[in-house]
């Protein structure tokens, strides 16, 4: 299961349920996908198909929603 946390500007932000315990978020759009760590700071982990402009835009959105993402992560993984 990969719950969608939110959608914004054509991106879907989600996290797979069966990955490592370090808080992170995945993002997809029509151009590609990426994974960002949220700790210790928001930073790019991997990306496929997204140009630097798209990556910067996705990272900015993640930074704006960081608290929401962390709360959703903790809520989701505490139910496992």
C-alpha positions, -999 to 999 in steps of 0.1 A, spaced: 0 0 0 13 35 -9 -9 61 7 -11 94 -11 -3 122 14 -13 150 -10 -13 162 -46 0 196 -57 10 212 -91 7 179 -109 28 159 -84 16 130 -62 34 128 -28 33 94 -12 53 68 7 54 30 2 46 10 33 74 -14 30 106 7 30 132 18 54 123 35 87 141 68 79 114 94 71 112 100 34 86 109 7 82 98 -29 70 121 -56 58 113 -91 45 133 -121 42 128 -158 79 134 -163 94 110 -137 98 104 -100 120 111 -71 126 102 -34 135 128 -8 148 123 27 131 144 54 157 139 81 180 153 91 170 178 64 150 177 32 173 163 6 172 144 -27 178 107 -23 172 95 -59 154 106 -91 145 93 -125 134 115 -154 130 148 -135 151 178 -146 167 202 -120 137 226 -123 112 199 -115 133 186 -86 137 220 -71 99 226 -74 91 193 -57 116 199 -29 101 233 -23 66 218 -20 80 191 4 96 218 26 63 237 27 44 205 38 72 190 59 51 189 92 21 174 74 43 147 59 60 138 91 26 136 109 12 114 82 43 92 83 41 87 121 3 81 119 6 55 91 36 36 105 22 35 141 -7 15 128 15 -13 115 
